[in-house]
Amino acid sequence: MLYDPTEHRIRSFVTRAGRLSIAQARALEELGPKFLVEYAKAPLDFEQAFGRRAPVILEIGFGMGDTTSHIAKGMPEKDFIGVEVHTPGVGSLLKQIGEQDLTNLRLIQHDAVEVLNQMIPPASLAGVHVFFPDPWHKARHNKRRLLQPPFVKLLAGRLAPGGYLHCATDWEDYAVQMLEVLGAEPLLQNTAEGYAPQPAYRPLTKFENRGIKLGHGVWDLVFTKK
Ligand SMILES: C[S@@+](CC[C@H](N)C(=O)[O-])C[C@H]1O[C@@H](n2cnc3c(N)ncnc32)[C@H](O)[C@@H]1O
């Protein structure tokens, strides 16, 4: 077989990234240049990134991206930015972008806190999704949880007035913490009395379905920017 430099690059990338599949590596190589936005310490021009002006929704920690692609496909009139640090997840969502021909999705592979601070202009987002953030369930690790007061203040500042923040978790004590922290942020207002009914646009994940069958709970929280 003739030497193929692209194939060679993909295979060596798979070796370096460990659990990355060949299909994910191929998606990174082929679709990355178009759909991955490089992290920069400068505000991102949404109109330039998407080639149009539309409401922008940011998702933090999209994992393998199944929920992200489902939502983006169902809302073609909106644009979505997914932020994730995990390379196989980024490859997986790029693969879905290619398979489903999605044009309203861009990805940033970087820490979400830095992305929000550096790239997302104040009052610019129509919505933020944080689905099943790492629970850090051991008491001594609780402080590593993403949804703490300073981060929620940062998120609220990036939302446009009337924009929403939707969080979901399957850890009850994290749900309690979210309700407390989001409820204490003066820029946010709860859309429900406490937890919100699951919005129809958020699909149930396989993992969630399994949990529900075992009697585990899931809590959604939807707050809007005042
Ligand atoms: C428990 S997983 C949930 C993934 C997905 N939202 C879902 O519902 O299946 C949490 C994800 O958040 C990502 N993550 C954690 N901290 C992050 C950060 N600071 N910036 C970007 N992604 C982060 C992790 O890599 C992981 O993929």
Ligand as a Chemical Component Dictionary entry (heavy atoms), coordinates in Angstrom:
data_LIG
# 
_chem_comp.id                   LIG 
_chem_comp.type                 NON-POLYMER 
_chem_comp.pdbx_formal_charge   0 
_chem_comp.three_letter_code    LIG 
# 
loop_
_chem_comp_atom.comp_id 
_chem_comp_atom.atom_id 
_chem_comp_atom.alt_atom_id 
_chem_comp_atom.type_symbol 
_chem_comp_atom.charge 
_chem_comp_atom.model_Cartn_x 
_chem_comp_atom.model_Cartn_y 
_chem_comp_atom.model_Cartn_z 
_chem_comp_atom.pdbx_ordinal 
LIG C1  C1  C 0  -20.101 13.689 33.379 1  
LIG S1  S1  S 1  -19.645 14.256 31.810 2  
LIG C2  C2  C 0  -21.219 14.651 31.073 3  
LIG C3  C3  C 0  -21.154 14.753 29.597 4  
LIG C4  C4  C 0  -22.454 15.151 28.869 5  
LIG N1  N1  N 0  -22.880 16.485 29.208 6  
LIG C5  C5  C 0  -23.563 14.153 29.102 7  
LIG O1  O1  O 0  -24.630 14.552 29.577 8  
LIG O2  O2  O -1 -23.370 12.974 28.789 9  
LIG C6  C6  C 0  -18.947 15.865 32.120 10 
LIG C7  C7  C 0  -18.135 16.401 30.950 11 
LIG O3  O3  O 0  -17.683 17.707 31.239 12 
LIG C8  C8  C 0  -16.360 17.873 30.729 13 
LIG N2  N2  N 0  -15.735 18.959 31.488 14 
LIG C9  C9  C 0  -15.478 18.964 32.815 15 
LIG N3  N3  N 0  -14.930 20.127 33.192 16 
LIG C10 C10 C 0  -14.835 20.891 32.057 17 
LIG C11 C11 C 0  -14.333 22.190 31.802 18 
LIG N4  N4  N 0  -13.828 22.941 32.771 19 
LIG N5  N5  N 0  -14.400 22.652 30.538 20 
LIG C12 C12 C 0  -14.896 21.889 29.540 21 
LIG N6  N6  N 0  -15.384 20.637 29.734 22 
LIG C13 C13 C 0  -15.350 20.149 30.973 23 
LIG C14 C14 C 0  -15.734 16.506 30.939 24 
LIG O4  O4  O 0  -14.641 16.295 30.070 25 
LIG C15 C15 C 0  -16.899 15.565 30.646 26 
LIG O5  O5  O 0  -16.931 15.179 29.296 27 
# 
loop_
_chem_comp_bond.comp_id 
_chem_comp_bond.atom_id_1 
_chem_comp_bond.atom_id_2 
_chem_comp_bond.value_order 
_chem_comp_bond.pdbx_ordinal 
LIG C1  S1  SING 1  
LIG S1  C2  SING 2  
LIG S1  C6  SING 3  
LIG C2  C3  SING 4  
LIG C3  C4  SING 5  
LIG C4  N1  SING 6  
LIG C4  C5  SING 7  
LIG C5  O1  DOUB 8  
LIG C5  O2  SING 9  
LIG C6  C7  SING 10 
LIG C7  O3  SING 11 
LIG C7  C15 SING 12 
LIG O3  C8  SING 13 
LIG C8  N2  SING 14 
LIG C8  C14 SING 15 
LIG N2  C9  SING 16 
LIG N2  C13 SING 17 
LIG C9  N3  DOUB 18 
LIG N3  C10 SING 19 
LIG C10 C11 SING 20 
LIG C10 C13 DOUB 21 
LIG C11 N4  SING 22 
LIG C11 N5  DOUB 23 
LIG N5  C12 SING 24 
LIG C12 N6  DOUB 25 
LIG N6  C13 SING 26 
LIG C14 O4  SING 27 
LIG C14 C15 SING 28 
LIG C15 O5  SING 29 
# 
